[in-house]
């Protein structure tokens, strides 16, 4: 997670908030980084979705990694539930 966060933070640095298009990107990136630190990949992706198109293009590889991790975590959660159901004898 730290490598992913570091990668996301190093990809884009945005100037002052009065810099024009994409000026709110730093706030969105900061929010995405905080969400990643908290383990909330859905919130991180939501914050990244608010970025300007130019910035989104720069962080596309990070978005792919976050999406893959989110999907893997969901799959593991499903497998865990199925394993617990099998152990308890309550198969669907």
Backbone atoms as SQL, in Angstrom:
CREATE TABLE atoms (id INTEGER PRIMARY KEY, chain TEXT, resi INTEGER, resn TEXT, atom TEXT, x REAL, y REAL, z REAL);
INSERT INTO atoms VALUES
  (1, 'A', 1, 'UNK', 'N', 0.827, -1.181, 0.000),
  (2, 'A', 1, 'UNK', 'CA', 0.000, 0.000, 0.000),
  (3, 'A', 1, 'UNK', 'C', 0.878, 1.254, 0.000),
  (4, 'A', 2, 'UNK', 'N', 2.001, 1.212, 0.748),
  (5, 'A', 2, 'UNK', 'CA', 2.885, 2.380, 0.798),
  (6, 'A', 2, 'UNK', 'C', 3.485, 2.687, -0.564),
  (7, 'A', 3, 'UNK', 'N', 3.858, 1.632, -1.312),
  (8, 'A', 3, 'UNK', 'CA', 4.428, 1.830, -2.645),
  (9, 'A', 3, 'UNK', 'C', 3.398, 2.473, -3.566),
  (10, 'A', 4, 'UNK', 'N', 2.158, 2.003, -3.465),
  (11, 'A', 4, 'UNK', 'CA', 1.072, 2.544, -4.285),
  (12, 'A', 4, 'UNK', 'C', 0.828, 4.010, -3.938),
  (13, 'A', 5, 'UNK', 'N', 0.805, 4.311, -2.647),
  (14, 'A', 5, 'UNK', 'CA', 0.586, 5.676, -2.192),
  (15, 'A', 5, 'UNK', 'C', 1.724, 6.573, -2.640),
  (16, 'A', 6, 'UNK', 'N', 2.949, 6.119, -2.494),
  (17, 'A', 6, 'UNK', 'CA', 4.109, 6.899, -2.895),
  (18, 'A', 6, 'UNK', 'C', 4.076, 7.169, -4.394),
  (19, 'A', 7, 'UNK', 'N', 3.694, 6.162, -5.147),
  (20, 'A', 7, 'UNK', 'CA', 3.602, 6.314, -6.595),
  (21, 'A', 7, 'UNK', 'C', 2.558, 7.364, -6.956),
  (22, 'A', 8, 'UNK', 'N', 1.417, 7.307, -6.304),
  (23, 'A', 8, 'UNK', 'CA', 0.347, 8.269, -6.586),
  (24, 'A', 8, 'UNK', 'C', 0.777, 9.690, -6.233),
  (25, 'A', 9, 'UNK', 'N', 1.441, 9.846, -5.100),
  (26, 'A', 9, 'UNK', 'CA', 1.835, 11.180, -4.668),
  (27, 'A', 9, 'UNK', 'C', 2.943, 11.762, -5.536),
  (28, 'A', 10, 'UNK', 'N', 3.820, 10.911, -6.054),
  (29, 'A', 10, 'UNK', 'CA', 4.942, 11.425, -6.828),
  (30, 'A', 10, 'UNK', 'C', 4.585, 11.745, -8.277),
  (31, 'A', 11, 'UNK', 'N', 3.471, 11.233, -8.756),
  (32, 'A', 11, 'UNK', 'CA', 3.115, 11.440, -10.154),
  (33, 'A', 11, 'UNK', 'C', 2.693, 12.868, -10.469),
  (34, 'A', 12, 'UNK', 'N', 2.018, 13.503, -9.531),
  (35, 'A', 12, 'UNK', 'CA', 1.436, 14.805, -9.843),
  (36, 'A', 12, 'UNK', 'C', 1.679, 15.777, -8.700),
  (37, 'A', 13, 'UNK', 'N', 2.138, 16.940, -9.051),
  (38, 'A', 13, 'UNK', 'CA', 2.226, 18.054, -8.121),
  (39, 'A', 13, 'UNK', 'C', 1.513, 19.218, -8.805),
  (40, 'A', 14, 'UNK', 'N', 0.570, 19.790, -8.120),
  (41, 'A', 14, 'UNK', 'CA', -0.233, 20.862, -8.701),
  (42, 'A', 14, 'UNK', 'C', 0.088, 22.147, -7.968),
  (43, 'A', 15, 'UNK', 'N', 0.063, 23.250, -8.717),
  (44, 'A', 15, 'UNK', 'CA', 0.386, 24.551, -8.145),
  (45, 'A', 15, 'UNK', 'C', -0.723, 25.107, -7.262),
  (46, 'A', 16, 'UNK', 'N', -0.675, 26.393, -7.049),
  (47, 'A', 16, 'UNK', 'CA', -1.637, 27.087, -6.188),
  (48, 'A', 16, 'UNK', 'C', -3.060, 26.885, -6.700),
  (49, 'A', 17, 'UNK', 'N', -4.028, 27.054, -5.788),
  (50, 'A', 17, 'UNK', 'CA', -5.417, 26.811, -6.145),
  (51, 'A', 17, 'UNK', 'C', -5.968, 27.792, -7.165),
  (52, 'A', 18, 'UNK', 'N', -5.277, 28.905, -7.396),
  (53, 'A', 18, 'UNK', 'CA', -5.737, 29.859, -8.396),
  (54, 'A', 18, 'UNK', 'C', -5.022, 29.655, -9.738),
  (55, 'A', 19, 'UNK', 'N', -4.469, 28.457, -9.916),
  (56, 'A', 19, 'UNK', 'CA', -3.659, 28.177, -11.103),
  (57, 'A', 19, 'UNK', 'C', -4.486, 27.856, -12.346),
  (58, 'A', 20, 'UNK', 'N', -5.809, 27.845, -12.256),
  (59, 'A', 20, 'UNK', 'CA', -6.648, 27.578, -13.417),
  (60, 'A', 20, 'UNK', 'C', -7.151, 26.153, -13.443),
  (61, 'A', 21, 'UNK', 'N', -7.334, 25.587, -14.661),
  (62, 'A', 21, 'UNK', 'CA', -7.869, 24.231, -14.774),
  (63, 'A', 21, 'UNK', 'C', -7.021, 23.230, -13.999),
  (64, 'A', 22, 'UNK', 'N', -7.691, 22.358, -13.274),
  (65, 'A', 22, 'UNK', 'CA', -6.986, 21.354, -12.493),
  (66, 'A', 22, 'UNK', 'C', -6.492, 21.874, -11.157),
  (67, 'A', 23, 'UNK', 'N', -6.876, 23.096, -10.812),
  (68, 'A', 23, 'UNK', 'CA', -6.359, 23.713, -9.594),
  (69, 'A', 23, 'UNK', 'C', -6.775, 22.972, -8.334),
  (70, 'A', 24, 'UNK', 'N', -7.903, 22.295, -8.345),
  (71, 'A', 24, 'UNK', 'CA', -8.339, 21.543, -7.172),
  (72, 'A', 24, 'UNK', 'C', -7.767, 20.148, -7.110),
  (73, 'A', 25, 'UNK', 'N', -6.906, 19.810, -8.051),
  (74, 'A', 25, 'UNK', 'CA', -6.359, 18.459, -8.120),
  (75, 'A', 25, 'UNK', 'C', -5.547, 18.087, -6.887),
  (76, 'A', 26, 'UNK', 'N', -4.780, 19.021, -6.337),
  (77, 'A', 26, 'UNK', 'CA', -3.950, 18.679, -5.187),
  (78, 'A', 26, 'UNK', 'C', -4.818, 18.254, -4.010),
  (79, 'A', 27, 'UNK', 'N', -5.940, 18.933, -3.820),
  (80, 'A', 27, 'UNK', 'CA', -6.856, 18.560, -2.745),
  (81, 'A', 27, 'UNK', 'C', -7.415, 17.161, -2.974),
  (82, 'A', 28, 'UNK', 'N', -7.782, 16.864, -4.211),
  (83, 'A', 28, 'UNK', 'CA', -8.300, 15.533, -4.524),
  (84, 'A', 28, 'UNK', 'C', -7.224, 14.469, -4.342),
  (85, 'A', 29, 'UNK', 'N', -5.990, 14.783, -4.755),
  (86, 'A', 29, 'UNK', 'CA', -4.895, 13.834, -4.575),
  (87, 'A', 29, 'UNK', 'C', -4.595, 13.606, -3.099),
  (88, 'A', 30, 'UNK', 'N', -4.641, 14.681, -2.315),
  (89, 'A', 30, 'UNK', 'CA', -4.426, 14.544, -0.876),
  (90, 'A', 30, 'UNK', 'C', -5.510, 13.672, -0.252),
  (91, 'A', 31, 'UNK', 'N', -6.750, 13.889, -0.692),
  (92, 'A', 31, 'UNK', 'CA', -7.859, 13.067, -0.195),
  (93, 'A', 31, 'UNK', 'C', -7.720, 11.616, -0.605),
  (94, 'A', 32, 'UNK', 'N', -7.276, 11.380, -1.826),
  (95, 'A', 32, 'UNK', 'CA', -7.061, 10.012, -2.304),
  (96, 'A', 32, 'UNK', 'C', -5.953, 9.342, -1.508),
  (97, 'A', 33, 'UNK', 'N', -4.886, 10.076, -1.238),
  (98, 'A', 33, 'UNK', 'CA', -3.776, 9.523, -0.453),
  (99, 'A', 33, 'UNK', 'C', -4.235, 9.173, 0.960),
  (100, 'A', 34, 'UNK', 'N', -5.024, 10.046, 1.564),
  (101, 'A', 34, 'UNK', 'CA', -5.538, 9.779, 2.910),
  (102, 'A', 34, 'UNK', 'C', -6.445, 8.547, 2.904),
  (103, 'A', 35, 'UNK', 'N', -7.274, 8.424, 1.880),
  (104, 'A', 35, 'UNK', 'CA', -8.160, 7.262, 1.776),
  (105, 'A', 35, 'UNK', 'C', -7.351, 5.979, 1.609),
  (106, 'A', 36, 'UNK', 'N', -6.281, 6.023, 0.827),
  (107, 'A', 36, 'UNK', 'CA', -5.424, 4.849, 0.661),
  (108, 'A', 36, 'UNK', 'C', -4.758, 4.473, 1.970),
  (109, 'A', 37, 'UNK', 'N', -4.284, 5.481, 2.708),
  (110, 'A', 37, 'UNK', 'CA', -3.676, 5.193, 4.018),
  (111, 'A', 37, 'UNK', 'C', -4.671, 4.527, 4.952),
  (112, 'A', 38, 'UNK', 'N', -5.936, 4.886, 4.823),
  (113, 'A', 38, 'UNK', 'CA', -6.991, 4.305, 5.659),
  (114, 'A', 38, 'UNK', 'C', -7.498, 2.975, 5.107),
  (115, 'A', 39, 'UNK', 'N', -6.999, 2.580, 3.940),
  (116, 'A', 39, 'UNK', 'CA', -7.420, 1.321, 3.336),
  (117, 'A', 39, 'UNK', 'C', -8.732, 1.403, 2.574),
  (118, 'A', 40, 'UNK', 'N', -9.206, 2.605, 2.312),
  (119, 'A', 40, 'UNK', 'CA', -10.482, 2.804, 1.621),
  (120, 'A', 40, 'UNK', 'C', -10.237, 3.063, 0.136),
  (121, 'A', 41, 'UNK', 'N', -10.107, 1.974, -0.610),
  (122, 'A', 41, 'UNK', 'CA', -9.785, 2.093, -2.032),
  (123, 'A', 41, 'UNK', 'C', -10.933, 2.702, -2.828),
  (124, 'A', 42, 'UNK', 'N', -12.170, 2.430, -2.429),
  (125, 'A', 42, 'UNK', 'CA', -13.314, 2.998, -3.146),
  (126, 'A', 42, 'UNK', 'C', -13.315, 4.524, -3.017),
  (127, 'A', 43, 'UNK', 'N', -13.040, 5.028, -1.822),
  (128, 'A', 43, 'UNK', 'CA', -12.989, 6.481, -1.619),
  (129, 'A', 43, 'UNK', 'C', -11.812, 7.083, -2.395),
  (130, 'A', 44, 'UNK', 'N', -10.683, 6.392, -2.401),
  (131, 'A', 44, 'UNK', 'CA', -9.522, 6.889, -3.154),
  (132, 'A', 44, 'UNK', 'C', -9.870, 7.015, -4.634),
  (133, 'A', 45, 'UNK', 'N', -10.513, 6.000, -5.175),
  (134, 'A', 45, 'UNK', 'CA', -10.905, 6.044, -6.588),
  (135, 'A', 45, 'UNK', 'C', -11.921, 7.154, -6.842),
  (136, 'A', 46, 'UNK', 'N', -12.805, 7.377, -5.900),
  (137, 'A', 46, 'UNK', 'CA', -13.785, 8.452, -6.033),
  (138, 'A', 46, 'UNK', 'C', -13.095, 9.816, -6.067),
  (139, 'A', 47, 'UNK', 'N', -12.110, 9.991, -5.200),
  (140, 'A', 47, 'UNK', 'CA', -11.369, 11.257, -5.179),
  (141, 'A', 47, 'UNK', 'C', -10.562, 11.441, -6.468),
  (142, 'A', 48, 'UNK', 'N', -9.984, 10.355, -6.966),
  (143, 'A', 48, 'UNK', 'CA', -9.218, 10.424, -8.210),
  (144, 'A', 48, 'UNK', 'C', -10.139, 10.745, -9.381),
  (145, 'A', 49, 'UNK', 'N', -11.365, 10.255, -9.328),
  (146, 'A', 49, 'UNK', 'CA', -12.325, 10.520, -10.402),
  (147, 'A', 49, 'UNK', 'C', -12.652, 12.005, -10.512),
  (148, 'A', 50, 'UNK', 'N', -12.440, 12.757, -9.438),
  (149, 'A', 50, 'UNK', 'CA', -12.720, 14.199, -9.448),
  (150, 'A', 50, 'UNK', 'C', -11.584, 15.011, -10.066),
  (151, 'A', 51, 'UNK', 'N', -10.492, 14.360, -10.430),
  (152, 'A', 51, 'UNK', 'CA', -9.343, 15.067, -11.000),
  (153, 'A', 51, 'UNK', 'C', -9.640, 15.578, -12.413),
  (154, 'A', 52, 'UNK', 'N', -8.858, 16.541, -12.820),
  (155, 'A', 52, 'UNK', 'CA', -8.963, 17.034, -14.196),
  (156, 'A', 52, 'UNK', 'C', -8.525, 15.928, -15.153),
  (157, 'A', 53, 'UNK', 'N', -8.987, 15.961, -16.387),
  (158, 'A', 53, 'UNK', 'CA', -8.594, 14.925, -17.353),
  (159, 'A', 53, 'UNK', 'C', -7.076, 14.796, -17.521),
  (160, 'A', 54, 'UNK', 'N', -6.379, 15.918, -17.499),
  (161, 'A', 54, 'UNK', 'CA', -4.919, 15.880, -17.656),
  (162, 'A', 54, 'UNK', 'C', -4.265, 15.120, -16.506),
  (163, 'A', 55, 'UNK', 'N', -4.720, 15.385, -15.310),
  (164, 'A', 55, 'UNK', 'CA', -4.140, 14.725, -14.136),
  (165, 'A', 55, 'UNK', 'C', -4.556, 13.261, -14.095),
  (166, 'A', 56, 'UNK', 'N', -5.805, 12.971, -14.457),
  (167, 'A', 56, 'UNK', 'CA', -6.256, 11.571, -14.506),
  (168, 'A', 56, 'UNK', 'C', -5.370, 10.758, -15.439),
  (169, 'A', 57, 'UNK', 'N', -4.995, 11.341, -16.565),
  (170, 'A', 57, 'UNK', 'CA', -4.131, 10.632, -17.512),
  (171, 'A', 57, 'UNK', 'C', -2.783, 10.314, -16.884),
  (172, 'A', 58, 'UNK', 'N', -2.279, 11.225, -16.054),
  (173, 'A', 58, 'UNK', 'CA', -0.976, 11.014, -15.413),
  (174, 'A', 58, 'UNK', 'C', -1.022, 9.932, -14.346),
  (175, 'A', 59, 'UNK', 'N', -2.182, 9.718, -13.732),
  (176, 'A', 59, 'UNK', 'CA', -2.271, 8.729, -12.655),
  (177, 'A', 59, 'UNK', 'C', -3.005, 7.457, -13.089),
  (178, 'A', 60, 'UNK', 'N', -3.155, 7.269, -14.384),
  (179, 'A', 60, 'UNK', 'CA', -3.908, 6.115, -14.895),
  (180, 'A', 60, 'UNK', 'C', -3.319, 4.788, -14.428),
  (181, 'A', 61, 'UNK', 'N', -2.003, 4.675, -14.380),
  (182, 'A', 61, 'UNK', 'CA', -1.399, 3.408, -13.946),
  (183, 'A', 61, 'UNK', 'C', -1.677, 3.159, -12.469),
  (184, 'A', 62, 'UNK', 'N', -1.712, 4.216, -11.680),
  (185, 'A', 62, 'UNK', 'CA', -2.022, 4.071, -10.257),
  (186, 'A', 62, 'UNK', 'C', -3.477, 3.653, -10.078),
  (187, 'A', 63, 'UNK', 'N', -4.356, 4.228, -10.877),
  (188, 'A', 63, 'UNK', 'CA', -5.772, 3.858, -10.830),
  (189, 'A', 63, 'UNK', 'C', -5.937, 2.375, -11.145),
  (190, 'A', 64, 'UNK', 'N', -5.185, 1.895, -12.122),
  (191, 'A', 64, 'UNK', 'CA', -5.251, 0.471, -12.480),
  (192, 'A', 64, 'UNK', 'C', -4.820, -0.400, -11.299),
  (193, 'A', 65, 'UNK', 'N', -3.766, -0.001, -10.610),
  (194, 'A', 65, 'UNK', 'CA', -3.300, -0.769, -9.452),
  (195, 'A', 65, 'UNK', 'C', -4.313, -0.747, -8.313),
  (196, 'A', 66, 'UNK', 'N', -4.876, 0.417, -8.051),
  (197, 'A', 66, 'UNK', 'CA', -5.878, 0.520, -6.973),
  (198, 'A', 66, 'UNK', 'C', -7.094, -0.331, -7.318),
  (199, 'A', 67, 'UNK', 'N', -7.543, -0.258, -8.563),
  (200, 'A', 67, 'UNK', 'CA', -8.700, -1.037, -9.002),
  (201, 'A', 67, 'UNK', 'C', -8.428, -2.531, -8.872),
  (202, 'A', 68, 'UNK', 'N', -7.243, -2.958, -9.266),
  (203, 'A', 68, 'UNK', 'CA', -6.883, -4.379, -9.162),
  (204, 'A', 68, 'UNK', 'C', -6.856, -4.821, -7.704),
  (205, 'A', 69, 'UNK', 'N', -6.300, -3.992, -6.830),
  (206, 'A', 69, 'UNK', 'CA', -6.267, -4.337, -5.398),
  (207, 'A', 69, 'UNK', 'C', -7.676, -4.385, -4.810),
  (208, 'A', 70, 'UNK', 'N', -8.513, -3.428, -5.204),
  (209, 'A', 70, 'UNK', 'CA', -9.893, -3.417, -4.714),
  (210, 'A', 70, 'UNK', 'C', -10.622, -4.683, -5.144),
  (211, 'A', 71, 'UNK', 'N', -10.457, -5.052, -6.416),
  (212, 'A', 71, 'UNK', 'CA', -11.124, -6.240, -6.937),
  (213, 'A', 71, 'UNK', 'C', -10.593, -7.507, -6.276),
  (214, 'A', 72, 'UNK', 'N', -9.294, -7.567, -6.034),
  (215, 'A', 72, 'UNK', 'CA', -8.708, -8.731, -5.360),
  (216, 'A', 72, 'UNK', 'C', -9.219, -8.833, -3.928),
  (217, 'A', 73, 'UNK', 'N', -9.325, -7.708, -3.244),
  (218, 'A', 73, 'UNK', 'CA', -9.833, -7.717, -1.871),
  (219, 'A', 73, 'UNK', 'C', -11.293, -8.190, -1.832),
  (220, 'A', 74, 'UNK', 'N', -12.082, -7.773, -2.798),
  (221, 'A', 74, 'UNK', 'CA', -13.479, -8.208, -2.861),
  (222, 'A', 74, 'UNK', 'C', -13.566, -9.708, -3.119),
  (223, 'A', 75, 'UNK', 'N', -12.712, -10.212, -3.994),
  (224, 'A', 75, 'UNK', 'CA', -12.689, -11.646, -4.281),
  (225, 'A', 75, 'UNK', 'C', -12.287, -12.434, -3.047),
  (226, 'A', 76, 'UNK', 'N', -11.274, -11.949, -2.341),
  (227, 'A', 76, 'UNK', 'CA', -10.845, -12.625, -1.111),
  (228, 'A', 76, 'UNK', 'C', -11.941, -12.619, -0.053),
  (229, 'A', 77, 'UNK', 'N', -12.666, -11.533, 0.059),
  (230, 'A', 77, 'UNK', 'CA', -13.759, -11.465, 1.025),
  (231, 'A', 77, 'UNK', 'C', -14.840, -12.486, 0.686),
  (232, 'A', 78, 'UNK', 'N', -15.148, -12.629, -0.602),
  (233, 'A', 78, 'UNK', 'CA', -16.138, -13.613, -1.035),
  (234, 'A', 78, 'UNK', 'C', -15.658, -15.026, -0.733),
  (235, 'A', 79, 'UNK', 'N', -14.400, -15.307, -1.054),
  (236, 'A', 79, 'UNK', 'CA', -13.846, -16.631, -0.769),
  (237, 'A', 79, 'UNK', 'C', -13.840, -16.923, 0.728),
  (238, 'A', 80, 'UNK', 'N', -13.530, -15.925, 1.527),
  (239, 'A', 80, 'UNK', 'CA', -13.537, -16.093, 2.977),
  (240, 'A', 80, 'UNK', 'C', -14.938, -16.436, 3.471),
  (241, 'A', 81, 'UNK', 'N', -15.942, -15.739, 2.971),
  (242, 'A', 81, 'UNK', 'CA', -17.322, -16.023, 3.369),
  (243, 'A', 81, 'UNK', 'C', -17.733, -17.428, 2.952),
  (244, 'A', 82, 'UNK', 'N', -17.332, -17.836, 1.764),
  (245, 'A', 82, 'UNK', 'CA', -17.666, -19.178, 1.297),
  (246, 'A', 82, 'UNK', 'C', -16.966, -20.241, 2.140),
  (247, 'A', 83, 'UNK', 'N', -15.716, -19.984, 2.505),
  (248, 'A', 83, 'UNK', 'CA', -14.984, -20.938, 3.346),
  (249, 'A', 83, 'UNK', 'C', -15.636, -21.055, 4.718),
  (250, 'A', 84, 'UNK', 'N', -16.031, -19.930, 5.299),
  (251, 'A', 84, 'UNK', 'CA', -16.699, -19.961, 6.597),
  (252, 'A', 84, 'UNK', 'C', -18.030, -20.688, 6.510),
  (253, 'A', 85, 'UNK', 'N', -18.746, -20.480, 5.428),
  (254, 'A', 85, 'UNK', 'CA', -20.033, -21.170, 5.239),
  (255, 'A', 85, 'UNK', 'C', -19.794, -22.666, 5.103),
  (256, 'A', 86, 'UNK', 'N', -18.751, -23.058, 4.395),
  (257, 'A', 86, 'UNK', 'CA', -18.454, -24.486, 4.210),
  (258, 'A', 86, 'UNK', 'C', -18.076, -25.124, 5.537),
  (259, 'A', 87, 'UNK', 'N', -17.279, -24.415, 6.332),
  (260, 'A', 87, 'UNK', 'CA', -16.875, -24.943, 7.632),
  (261, 'A', 87, 'UNK', 'C', -18.062, -25.117, 8.563),
  (262, 'A', 88, 'UNK', 'N', -18.992, -24.182, 8.498),
  (263, 'A', 88, 'UNK', 'CA', -20.149, -24.244, 9.392),
  (264, 'A', 88, 'UNK', 'C', -21.249, -25.147, 8.852),
  (265, 'A', 89, 'UNK', 'N', -21.094, -25.619, 7.613),
  (266, 'A', 89, 'UNK', 'CA', -22.095, -26.494, 7.019),
  (267, 'A', 89, 'UNK', 'C', -23.277, -25.759, 6.436),
  (268, 'A', 90, 'UNK', 'N', -23.157, -24.455, 6.275),
  (269, 'A', 90, 'UNK', 'CA', -24.253, -23.636, 5.737),
  (270, 'A', 90, 'UNK', 'C', -23.937, -23.190, 4.325),
  (271, 'A', 91, 'UNK', 'N', -23.756, -24.124, 3.445),
  (272, 'A', 91, 'UNK', 'CA', -23.471, -23.793, 2.054),
  (273, 'A', 91, 'UNK', 'C', -24.720, -23.252, 1.371),
  (274, 'A', 92, 'UNK', 'N', -24.543, -22.257, 0.495),
  (275, 'A', 92, 'UNK', 'CA', -25.701, -21.681, -0.214),
  (276, 'A', 92, 'UNK', 'C', -26.294, -22.650, -1.215);
